[in-house]
Amino acid sequence: MGFFKNWFDKSPKQEDPADKEGWSALGTTITDLEQKFAAQFDGSDRSKTEDVYRVTQRIQELFLQPVTTVIWSGAFGSEGSALGVAGRQEEPYRADKQRQCAESTQRIVEGIDTILQGIYGALPAAAFQGIPADVIPLQSKLEERRDARGPSSLQLYADELRGLLAVVRETVQPLQDTPSAKGLILPVDFRTLANIRRTLLVDRAVWSAMLAESRSTSIAHYNSRTIADFKALRQRVMELCEKHERAFSKSGFSQGDSAFAWLTGMMSAEDAKKSVLDDDRVFHFDIQKASVESLQFLNIFGVTIKDFVGKTEKEIKTIIRPTYYRLVKECHPDLHPGNEKKEAEFKKLSEAYETLIDPDKRAMYFQTGGKK
């Protein structure tokens, strides 16, 4: 019993970390997102709430996957029992489970900090102030999340963090010990780091709140409020995401709608994935290794990588096709018979068009920097 008191008892001067740094702190952030979404939503203009949606979507994915894995791993419990397995054991056992939960969450926070420190080793935080950046969707695949025999969502999340760390190291390694790193770094590489940084700051806010909850010194708080508050926040982010997805997805379905349709046999897994907004969009994270200078096909059409980011395939066609038809008149062999120079220009234009208009070819072209 003495061990239990040392772990849980709260002295008059001691503040419970969960009160100010737990779900209540994250709830303030979510309230700000809700207010911003309500003020900016326009059913005819997806871009107005896209950024708010990306942040909220990341929080939702963390809630539904790795955070849920931690919460219902035995330290907090399961439906119908506030403490699950741990709650039915002796107090020292239950206290030990809480400590394990805190230690596991602490390792995740430290892992995120390691990646951020890798970025700041080349570029200070101030270099990113005022720089637009996207929040990267969680990379775990739909089938992997729904396959009970596969790796857990926490394992998949850890793999993703390791992948982000590898990208950061690869990107900043040539910039180490360079005083003017911001001036030398390629724009696409800088944007990649900005995207990763912003994404990890969202993740850190979620896991820091989880850490504070797992370190609660209040038995009442830990026994019930942690799970109750988590469920409330989870519902709020899901509702916000659903409003955006139903308004702008091709099918009119939200992620939750498509998941339900899949589970009930009304929709195939492939069709369920197609209803997710990300499926037909291009993100900077997908083109992290591209070199702007070497992408000659873009120069032919007078565009840059930035013109593709955040666009649907339909929008990309409206960018590429008009230019193609304008240029093809200037070099088509039928219009310039016997002109070998024009014929060579036509072949180059056709190759560029076929590459940029095809999602798979375009993705490979961006990832290799245009090098064959």
N, C-alpha and C positions, 0 to 999 in steps of 0.2 A: 504493500500500500504506500510505503514511503517513496518508492520509485515513481509511482503514479502521481503522487502529490508534487514531487519535484518537477515532473514534466508538464503537468496541467495547471497546477494551482497558480493563481494570479495575485500577486502582491498588490497592495493599494496604489503603488507608484508605477506599476508596470502596465503599459498599454498593449492591448491585443493587436498584433500586426494586421490581423484580418479586418479590423474595423476601418482603417484608413487606406490600406494598400491592397486589400483583397478585391472581391467582386464589386464592392461599392465603388472603388476607384475606376474599375473598368466600366461600370455602369454609367459613370459620368461621361466617359468617352462615347459610349453607345448612344446616350441621350443627345450628345452633340451631333452624331451622325444622323440620327432620326430627324432632328430639327433641320439640319442642312438639306436632307433628302426632301422633306416636306416643302421647304421653301423653293427648291430648285426643280422639282419634278415637272416634266412636260411630256405628256404621252406621245407627242410627235417628234421629240428630240431626245434621243437616247444619251447623247453626249453630256447633257446637263447634270445627270445623276450617275454617270458611269464611274467616276472616281469614287464617290461615296459607296457605290455598290461594290467596287473591287475591294475596298478596305473591309466592308461588312462581310463580303463573301469569304475573305480569308479568315476572319474571326469565326464565321459559321463553320467552315471546314475544320478548323482546329477544334472547335467545340464538339462537332459530331464525330471526330475521329480520335486523334491522340489524347486530347484532354479527357474525353469520355473514357478512354481506356484506363487512364490514370485514376480517375474518380471511382470507377467501379471495379477496381482491381483488388478490392478487399480492405483497403485502408479507409475508404469512406463507406462503401457498401453497395447495395443494389436496391432495386425497387422493392418496397415493402419492408425494408429494414434500413434504418439510417446508417447503420454501421456494418451491415452484412456479416461476413465471416468474422471480422474483427470484433464486432459488437457482441458476439456470443462467446467470447473468450474471456479469460481473466484480464484484469486491467493492465498489467504489465505487457501482455501480449498485444493488446489493443494500442497501447502507447508506442510500442515498438513499430507497429504497422504505420502509425502516423509519422514516426521518424523516417522510416524507409520511404514513404511517399514524399516527404520534404527533401530527402537526399536525392531522390530520382529527379524531382522537379528542378532542384538546384543544378544538377548536372546539365539539364537542358538549357537553363538560363546561361550557364557558363559556356556551353557550346555556341550559343548565339553570340555571346560576347566575344568569343575567340574569332568568329568570322568578322564581326564589326571592327575589332582591333586590327585585323588584317587589312581592311579597307582604310582605316585611319592611319595605318603605317605608311601609306603612300599619299593619301589625301586627307587633310584634316576635315573635321565635321563642318567647319565653316565653308568649305569649298562647295558643299551641296546646298547651302541655303539659297532658297529661291529657284532651285533647279527642278523643273517638272520631272516626276518619276512615277512609274506605275507600280502597283502592288501585284505581285506574281501569284496567280492561282496555285493552290496546292497541286503538286504534280501527280499524286497517287491516282492510279487508273481506276475507273468505275468497276471493272471486273475484279480487280485486286481487293477492293474494299468489301465487295459482296461475297468473296470466296472465303469461307470460314477455314479452309485448309491452308490458305496462303499466309504470308507474314502479317503480323498485327499492324494496325494503323500506326502504332507508336514506332515500330521497326521501320515502316515505310517513311515516316516523318524523319527519323534519324538518318536514313539513307539520303533523304532530300537535303538535309543540313550538310551532310558530308559532300554532296554534289555541289552545293553552293560554295562551300569552303574551297573545293578544287577550282571552281571558276574564278573565285577571288584571287587565289594564289597564282593562277595562270595569268590573270590580267595584270596584277600589280607587281609581279616578280621583275619585269623589265624596268619598273619605275622606282625600285628601291634605291634609297640614297640619292634621289634626283630632286634638287631643290625646286625646280619648276615643273613638277609632275603634271599639274593641271593643264599647263600649256602644251605639253608634249603628248598627252594621252589622246588616242583617237576618240572622236565624239561618240561613236557607237560603244566603245569600251567604257567611257565615262558614264554613259546612260545605263549600261549594264550594271555598273557598281551602284549607281543611284537607285536603280530598281531593287537590287538585292538589299541595299541598306534600308530603304523604306519598308520593304516587306518584313525584314527582320525586326525593325522597330515595332511593327504591329504585333509580330509574334512575341516579342519580349514583354510587351504590355500584358498580353494574355497569360504568359507563363509566370510572370512576376506576381500577378494577381493570384494565380493558382498556388504559387509558393507561399504567399502570405496566408492564404486559407489553410494550407497544410501545416503551417506553423502556429495556428491559433492556440492561444493559451486558455481559451474558454471552452469548457466541456459542452455547454449548451450550444455554442456557436458551431463547434465541430460536429456535434451530434446531428444537427438538423439544418441550421441556416446555410451551411456551405452548399449542400445539395439543393435546397430550396431556392437559394439565390441563383445558383448556376442554371437551374431549369428555367427560371424567369428570364435570365439574360439570353439563354439559348433560344427561347421562344421569340424574343424581341428581334434578334438578328435574323432569324428565319423568316419572320413576317416582312421585314424590310427587303430582304433578298427576293422573296416571292413577288412583291409588288413590282420590282424592276424586271424580273425574269418573265412574268406573265405579260407585261406590257411590251417587251421587246424581243422575246424569243420567237423563232420561226413558227413554232407550234402553238404558242400561247400558253405553254406549260411552264411551270417553275421546276427547279431541280427536284423538289419534293413530289410534285405531280408526276413527273416522269418516273421517279423511283417507285411510286405506288403503282403506276401503270405496268411497270416491269414486273413487280412482285405479284401482281394479280394476273399476269399473263396477257394483258391488253397491249403490251408494247414489247418489242424485242430489245435486247441489251444494246444493239447497234442503234436502233431508233431512239432509245432513251438517251444515249450519248449525244445524238444529233440535236436534241432539244435544248442542250446546254449551250449557253451563249458563247462560250469560249471556242467551240468547235470550228467556227468559220472565221476566227480572228487571228491576226498576226501580232505577236508581242515582241518587245525588244529582247526578252529572254531567249526567244527562238533564234535570234540572229546575233548572238553575243560575239561570235568570232569573225563577223564580216568586216572586211576592210573597204571603206567607202571609195577610196581611190582606185581599187582594182576592179570594181563592179562596172565594167564598160557597158553592159546592157542597160543599166540605169541611165547612163549618160546619153545613150541613143534616144531614150524617151524623155529626157529632160526631167527626171525625177530623182529622188533620193530615198534611202531606206525609211526615213521619217514619214514619207508619203504613204507607206504601206502599213505602218503601225496603227492598230486599232480599227482597221478597215475590214469589212466583210468581203467575201469573194465578189459579190455583185458590185460593190463600190470600187474594188480594184479594177474590174473590167471597164468601168466608166472612166477610169484614169488612163488605162493602157490602150484600149481599142480605138478611140478617136484619134489619138496620136499616130497609131499604126496606119490607119487608113489615110491620114494626111501624108505620112512619109512614103507609103508604098506607091503613091502616085508619082513620086519623084524618082523612083528607081526601078519600078517593075519592068522586067525584060520586054513585055509586050508593048509597053509604051516607049521603050528606048531600045529598039532592036539593034543588035550588033555592038552595043556599048558594054564592053567587059567590065569597066569600072562600076557602072550602074548595076550590072548583074551581081558583082561581088557585094555591093551595098545591100541589094535585095536579100541575098542569102544571109548576111549578118543581121539584117532587120528581122527576117523570119525566125532565125534562131533565137534572137532576143525576145521576140514576142512569145514564141512557144515556151520559153523558159519562165518568163515572168507571169504568164497567164495561167500556168499549171501550178497548183499549190505544192505538189511534191517536188517538182523540178525547181520551183522558186525557193523552197525551204533549203534544198541541198545547195543551191547557188549562193544563198546568203551565208550558210554555215561554212562553206569553203572559201568564201571571199572571192568567188568567181574563178577560182583556180581548178583546173581539171587534173 
